[in-house]
Amino acid sequence: MQHLIARLPRMFRTFVAELKRRKVLRVGGVYAVVGWGILRGADELFPLLNLPPWSVTLVAALLLAAFPIALIITWAFEITPDGVKRTEGTAQEFTTPRGIWIEASLLVGIVVVIGISVADRFDDGAASEDVLDDSLINSIAVLPFTSFSDDAESNYFADGLTEEIIHDLAQLSGLKVSGRTSSFHFKNRNEDLREIGKALGVANVLEGSVRRADGRVRITVQLVAASDGFHLWSQTYDRGLDNMFAIQDDVASSVATVLAVRLGDGARDAPTTTAGAPYEQYLIALALLEDGGLEALTRARAIFQALSAARPDDVDALAGFARATIYLAGAYLTLDFESAAAEAIAAIERALAIDVRSVNANATAGFVYTAIAHRTDERRYLTQAEQVLARAAARAPSDADVLTDYGGLLNELGRHAEALTMLRDAVDRDPFAAPAMLQLAMALQGLGRLADARAHLERMLERFPNHDATHLELGELLVAQGLLVEALPHVERAHASHTNPRASFVLAHIFANLGMTAELERVIHDGDYSPIMRALGQAILFNVHGDDAATQRLARDQLDLTGDRIWRPLLVSCALINGDLATARSEIAILDAQLLSPSPTITNSHSETILAAADLLRREGATEQSRWLLERLLERLAPIERSYDPATAKILRAKALAALERDDEAMVELEAARLQGFRTLWDFDNFQRLDRTPQFAALGHNPRFRAFVAAIEAANAAAREQLTQYRSTRRSNDSTS
């Protein structure tokens, strides 16, 4: 054995010398270089030839398998002038140590190069499999179809067609379809399909183009694998507008065939608009509705109204009209809310009467009822909204818009854990949909995860830095935590666009609580962009200057003039402050008459209305009935163990406890709210100061209550001083730069 070991160095030198003589090392080196070049070339060229991604991996495997074969052939045979012959004899011993290590290093290098090249290829394949796991194989995004016509309406037509195809594909069982908002995020962006697929979490992309002219339409559609751009299916349709439904059906069935997914089980809404010119107008109105701008919504409403007038049983046109109407009245305040709400309810209830199973009609009904509940504080509309949205979600469980609306409603109902689950699903399906992401932030806030909600909103602003609604939501979150100065730039940003009156009211609310009256008045006078903003702004100024009688007169005049229920709670509040019990009773009877009855219930009653009714009954001498209402309200507002208890709930409980003359308990709630960040003595709903509300009138001489108010005033004064110094420093820096 020792003799064999002693001979190993010599044997190795002899073997290396033989490899050199037979040119094995030279052939191995050339093979490695040429093989690496072939592999790189295939990696770049094969995708351009639309070859499947596994073809490059196959080349790598063949090169690796052929390498030892090439070395064996080189060892056994040599090329001579007389042709290929078997190699004979042995080499003389190559004894130079330096030469041995050079040759050995060359051999190792060859193996390493081949190994790295092949491993790199297989790693790429493994990485692709990691990105597109089994759950994403049957997934697709429909990119906005390109319009090859010059007019603006053709662009809206192409967008509307895209939305309809998204809706059709969403009915395919087992297919994940990216939501409309996320797909349209990539409109007019010439981005790599691989990056789009990665951003949307889908394996396939459907894209196309539309040319519309003289009553005909030419549509080209192609289904592409997002990983490598491989065309899985394509088709061109050149037909009349009356064949649009057939085109959409063919696209959906072709995608189902290629991706081997099952066609829907009948949950798909059948088109209700007549083919041809009416359907062309419907697609245009659909895109205008999704545009969401004031001018676009106004045009969409007019088109939907004309379509429903021509065909009163057109469910989709009725739903579109209802959605556009309530949007214009609720968000832009360009329509009288009472008449707009009546029109929207009539339209959507007719649509449901025609087809109670329509996903579009049920989802729109949920949107309408929720919007009316926001404006009127009538909880019965939330109950109606839940019924129709539950029906829509059962019929279309993968529709991101339905999930978003339902999740938002669950937030309104205080069921934040359910909302969070549903909204996460919505965001997963539509990752660029800001409304779903905003509702998700609200769910986090409702669960008390304020840091998570703030981080989520800040990430949204990194993606959508100019999104006013996100700035406003973050601002309101910061206000709820008592961070008024930090909230200010976000709310100012939202107010500057002059499109959302709520942003203007929140900004006025911040300035009122910071004691910055001049800034408050500037915001109010800057609100001329909205008629209701002007009237409510005047009421705010009356309240801030302590003229409750003027506020009551204004509320009475506006309610008589417009019939808008937004004025009634303010009228009730002012009437109680001013001692006008007759007005308070008549208006509460309209708001919630059963609260004044001998056997009231509070299930669907608004908390502030219950407090107002209890205060009225106490002053009228119905003490026991008043106390009963307050006790029931405290039961409803009781904190749930290990659940988030916001400062707003503590303030409501404090009002009820103070009205019951349980002052010490009321102060415990107030002080807990202050420690939680409560800094808004001026409330948002009616812009009335907390220490002037009827429930806290008896606490005016309570030392603990006065200390509570003084502590908040001091905190806000310090914040005001901080803001003033910051602005002064910024002006100084701007003037010197």
C-alpha positions, -999 to 999 in steps of 0.1 A, spaced: 0 0 0 28 25 9 45 16 -24 13 25 -43 9 57 -25 45 67 -33 38 61 -70 6 84 -71 24 117 -80 42 100 -109 10 83 -121 -8 117 -120 20 133 -140 18 106 -166 -20 108 -169 -19 146 -174 9 142 -200 -12 117 -218 -42 140 -218 -21 167 -233 -6 144 -260 -40 132 -270 -52 168 -271 -81 161 -246 -74 193 -227 -74 214 -259 -106 199 -272 -122 203 -238 -113 240 -237 -126 247 -272 -158 227 -264 -164 248 -233 -159 282 -251 -181 271 -281 -207 255 -259 -210 286 -237 -214 308 -269 -242 284 -282 -260 286 -249 -259 324 -247 -270 327 -283 -299 304 -277 -309 323 -246 -312 355 -266 -325 342 -299 -351 316 -290 -376 340 -274 -374 361 -306 -384 330 -326 -413 324 -302 -398 291 -291 -410 278 -257 -388 286 -227 -378 250 -221 -361 249 -254 -330 268 -240 -329 244 -211 -329 215 -236 -299 229 -254 -280 233 -221 -288 196 -211 -276 184 -246 -244 203 -243 -237 189 -209 -245 153 -220 -223 156 -250 -192 169 -231 -179 136 -217 -187 119 -251 -165 144 -268 -137 139 -243 -138 101 -247 -137 103 -285 -108 127 -283 -89 102 -260 -96 72 -281 -91 87 -316 -69 112 -334 -70 129 -368 -40 121 -390 -32 128 -427 -44 92 -433 -78 99 -416 -92 91 -381 -72 65 -364 -72 49 -329 -46 66 -307 -17 43 -298 13 43 -275 20 63 -244 35 96 -238 68 102 -222 65 113 -187 58 150 -184 79 157 -153 78 195 -150 58 202 -118 48 237 -130 35 222 -163 15 196 -144 -4 223 -124 -11 244 -154 -26 215 -172 -46 204 -141 -59 240 -136 -70 241 -172 -89 209 -168 -106 221 -136 -114 255 -153 -131 237 -182 -154 218 -158 -162 249 -138 -171 269 -169 -194 242 -182 -209 237 -148 -216 274 -141 -232 279 -175 -256 250 -171 -263 257 -135 -271 293 -144 -296 281 -169 -313 257 -146 -313 284 -118 -332 307 -142 -357 280 -148 -361 274 -111 -365 311 -105 -392 313 -131 -410 284 -115 -408 302 -81 -423 333 -96 -451 315 -114 -461 287 -91 -490 264 -97 -515 289 -83 -506 315 -110 -505 293 -141 -542 299 -147 -541 337 -143 -545 365 -168 -545 403 -171 -564 420 -199 -544 451 -210 -563 481 -224 -570 475 -261 -553 501 -283 -576 522 -304 -563 528 -340 -591 554 -346 -584 591 -341 -615 603 -323 -618 603 -285 -650 582 -285 -631 554 -301 -607 554 -272 -636 551 -248 -651 524 -270 -618 504 -268 -617 509 -230 -653 498 -226 -647 467 -246 -616 459 -225 -638 461 -193 -664 438 -208 -638 412 -217 -623 414 -182 -658 409 -168 -664 379 -191 -631 362 -183 -638 367 -146 -666 342 -150 -643 314 -160 -640 289 -132 -604 284 -120 -590 315 -138 -576 344 -118 -583 376 -136 -564 408 -127 -588 437 -119 -597 465 -141 -578 492 -123 -546 473 -123 -548 464 -159 -555 500 -169 -525 512 -148 -504 500 -178 -524 519 -204 -502 537 -229 -471 523 -212 -447 505 -234 -435 481 -206 -420 446 -209 -447 419 -206 -425 401 -181 -425 431 -158 -462 435 -162 -469 399 -154 -447 401 -123 -463 433 -111 -498 419 -115 -490 384 -104 -503 367 -136 -488 342 -160 -507 353 -191 -516 386 -208 -544 393 -233 -538 424 -254 -554 437 -286 -563 466 -308 -595 481 -321 -603 500 -353 -638 514 -355 -654 530 -386 -686 531 -406 -706 508 -384 -679 481 -385 -651 471 -361 -618 453 -366 -605 437 -334 -572 419 -331 -566 399 -299 -536 379 -288 -529 358 -257 -493 359 -247 -473 341 -220 -459 368 -197 -427 349 -189 -413 349 -224 -437 367 -247 -447 334 -264 -480 338 -284 -504 312 -272 -534 323 -294 -544 351 -316 -574 361 -337 -586 389 -359 -623 398 -361 -637 420 -389 -674 424 -383 -703 447 -378 -711 463 -345 -741 440 -341 -717 411 -337 -699 424 -306 -715 399 -282 -703 370 -304 -668 384 -305 -667 387 -267 -680 351 -263 -654 338 -287 -626 355 -269 -637 341 -236 -641 305 -249 -608 306 -268 -589 317 -237 -607 290 -217 -596 264 -243 -560 275 -244 -556 277 -207 -577 246 -201 -601 262 -177 -638 256 -173 -664 279 -187 -686 296 -161 -716 278 -145 -741 305 -156 -731 332 -131 -722 355 -160 -746 384 -166 -762 382 -201 -758 415 -220 -790 436 -217 -781 464 -241 -792 459 -278 -763 450 -301 -752 476 -327 -753 513 -320 -768 511 -285 -741 487 -274 -715 509 -289 -728 538 -268 -730 516 -237 -693 507 -240 -684 544 -243 -705 553 -213 -690 524 -193 -655 538 -199 -666 573 -191 -681 560 -158 -648 544 -149 -629 576 -158 -645 591 -127 -639 628 -137 -667 653 -134 -671 659 -171 -668 622 -179 -694 612 -153 -718 639 -166 -715 625 -201 -718 589 -189 -750 598 -170 -766 614 -201 -758 583 -223 -771 558 -197 -802 580 -193 -808 579 -231 -802 542 -233 -827 534 -205 -853 558 -220 -851 539 -253 -851 505 -236 -867 507 -201 -858 471 -194 -820 476 -200 -806 465 -167 -771 476 -174 -782 510 -186 -803 515 -155 -774 505 -132 -750 528 -150 -774 557 -147 -779 550 -109 -742 548 -103 -733 580 -122 -762 599 -106 -753 591 -70 -716 597 -77 -722 632 -91 -745 640 -61 -724 625 -34 -688 631 -45 -690 662 -67 -722 677 -52 -733 689 -86 -768 674 -83 -794 681 -57 -789 651 -34 -825 644 -25 -838 643 -60 -806 625 -72 -810 598 -45 -847 593 -55 -837 589 -92 -809 565 -84 -830 544 -61 -859 542 -86 -835 532 -114 -816 505 -94 -848 490 -79 -863 488 -114 -831 470 -125 -833 445 -96 -870 439 -103 -861 430 -139 -832 407 -129 -826 402 -92 -796 379 -100 -777 406 -120 -742 411 -105 -740 446 -120 -774 456 -106 -767 442 -71 -733 457 -69 -746 491 -81 -774 489 -56 -749 484 -28 -729 514 -40 -761 536 -41 -774 525 -7 -740 530 10 -736 565 -5 -770 575 8 -762 561 42 -731 582 43 -751 613 36 -781 607 57 -767 587 87 -797 563 82 -785 528 91 -814 511 73 -796 519 40 -765 500 53 -788 470 59 -801 472 24 -766 476 10 -754 444 28 -783 423 13 -775 432 -23 -737 432 -20 -738 397 -3 -759 386 -33 -734 401 -58 -704 385 -40 -720 351 -40 -725 354 -77 -691 369 -85 -667 359 -57 -636 368 -78 -648 403 -89 -624 427 -72 -648 457 -75 -675 437 -57 -651 426 -30 -640 462 -25 -675 476 -22 -685 448 2 -653 452 22 -660 489 25 -695 482 37 -682 458 64 -659 486 76 -690 508 79 -707 481 99 -677 478 122 -669 442 111 -633 451 104 -618 416 106 -642 403 79 -635 434 59 -597 429 61 -599 394 48 -621 404 19 -601 435 10 -568 416 10 -584 393 -16 -595 423 -36 -560 438 -35 -545 405 -45 -567 404 -76 -563 441 -83 -530 452 -68 -531 487 -83 -567 495 -72 -564 525 -49 -600 522 -36 -594 487 -24 -561 497 -8 -578 526 9 -605 504 24 -578 480 35 -562 508 54 -596 516 70 -599 480 81 -565 481 97 -575 513 115 -608 498 127 -588 469 142 -566 494 161 -536 486 139 -529 523 135 -491 519 128 -499 493 101 -526 515 86 -502 545 84 -474 524 69 -498 510 43 -509 545 33 -474 558 31 -465 529 8 -495 538 -13 -481 574 -16 -448 560 -28 -467 543 -56 -493 570 -62 -477 602 -50 -504 624 -65 -534 604 -53 -555 630 -34 -578 604 -17 -547 587 -1 -534 620 11 -568 627 27 -571 593 43 -536 596 58 -544 631 70 -576 619 87 -557 590 103 -532 614 118 -559 638 130 -575 608 149 -542 603 166 -539 639 176 -511 647 151 -528 678 136 -496 694 123 -484 662 106 -518 658 90 -519 693 76 -497 689 44 -516 658 33 -550 675 38 -538 707 21 -526 686 -8 -561 670 -11 -579 703 -8 -558 720 -34 -574 701 -63 -608 716 -54 -626 684 -64 -635 669 -30 -654 690 -5 -646 666 23 -609 675 20 -619 712 24 -640 704 55 -612 683 71 -587 712 65 -611 737 81 -616 713 110 -578 712 116 -575 750 116 -605 753 139 -589 730 165 -555 747 161 -573 781 168 -561 795 135 -593 814 126 -578 834 97 -566 802 80 -600 786 86 -618 815 69 -594 813 40 -603 777 34 -640 785 36 -638 813 12 -617 791 -11 -646 766 -12 -666 784 -39 -660 755 -63 -689 737 -46 -724 752 -39 -729 731 -7 -694 740 4 -704 777 4 -735 771 25 -719 747 50 -688 769 52 -710 798 63 -725 776 90 -690 767 102 -681 803 105 -712 811 125 -705 782 149 -668 792 153 -678 828 162 -704 815 187 -735 826 168 -757 794 172 -789 814 164 -775 823 130 -764 787 124 -800 775 132 -816 801 108 -792 791 80 -798 754 85 -836 760 85 -834 781 53 -812 756 35 -833 726 45 -865 744 32 -847 754 1 -829 722 -9 -846 695 12 -811 681 17 -810 659 48 -775 669 56 -789 700 73 -813 683 97 -788 670 123 -772 704 124 -807 720 128 -815 696 157 -782 703 175 -786 741 172 -822 740 183 -812 721 215 -784 745 222 -807 775 217 -835 759 238 -859 756 208 -875 723 219 -904 725 194 -880 726 164 -858 699 179 -889 676 184 -903 681 149 -869 675 132 -861 644 154 -895 630 145 -884 632 109 -850 618 115 -860 589 137 -896 592 150 -897 559 169 -870 572 193 -897 595 208 -923 567 210 -931 549 243 -914 517 231 -884 528 211 -856 506 197 -821 518 189 -808 491 166 -807 512 134 -805 546 151 -775 569 149 -757 575 182 -759 613 180 -796 612 172 -802 590 203 -783 615 224 -803 644 210 -836 625 215 -826 617 251 -817 653 258 -850 665 244 -870 640 264 -852 650 296 -860 687 291 -896 678 283 -899 659 316 -898 623 303 -868 615 325 -873 577 326 -876 574 288 -845 596 284 -825 575 308 -837 543 291 -823 555 257 -790 565 273 -786 532 291 -793 513 258 -768 534 240 -741 526 266 -748 489 262 -743 493 224 -711 513 228 -696 490 255 -660 481 246 -654 445 236 -626 428 254 -593 426 235 -609 448 207 -599 483 196 -618 510 214 -614 543 195 -614 577 211 -646 586 192 -664 557 211 -651 570 244 -664 605 237 -699 592 229 -699 571 261 -688 602 280 -717 622 266 -742 595 276 -727 592 311 -727 630 316 -763 631 306 -770 605 332 -751 626 357 -724 600 362 -697 626 360 -668 606 374 -673 579 348 -677 605 321 -644 620 331 -626 586 330 -638 582 294 -627 618 284 -593 615 300 -587 581 283 -597 596 250 -571 625 255 -544 600 264 -553 581 232 -547 613 211 -580 631 211 -573 667 203 -605 679 184 -627 699 208 -645 711 176 -663 681 162 -663 673 125 -700 666 118 -715 698 131 -684 720 140 -697 725 175 -673 727 204 -674 698 229 -677 720 260 -708 737 245 -728 706 237 -759 701 258 -746 668 274 -716 685 289 -733 717 300 -735 705 336 -698 697 336 -688 733 330 -679 739 367 -663 705 372 -625 711 378 -616 678 361 -635 688 330 -620 722 329 -585 707 333 -593 683 305 -603 711 281 -573 732 292 -549 703 285 -562 699 249 -561 736 243 -525 737 256 -515 708 233 -531 725 203 -515 758 212 -480 741 213 -488 725 179 -499 759 165 -466 775 177 -446 746 161 -464 752 128 -459 789 129 -422 785 136 -418 760 108 -436 783 83 -415 813 93 -383 793 89 -394 781 55 -403 816 43 -369 828 55 -351 801 37 -371 807 5 -363 844 6 -325 838 9 -322 811 -17 
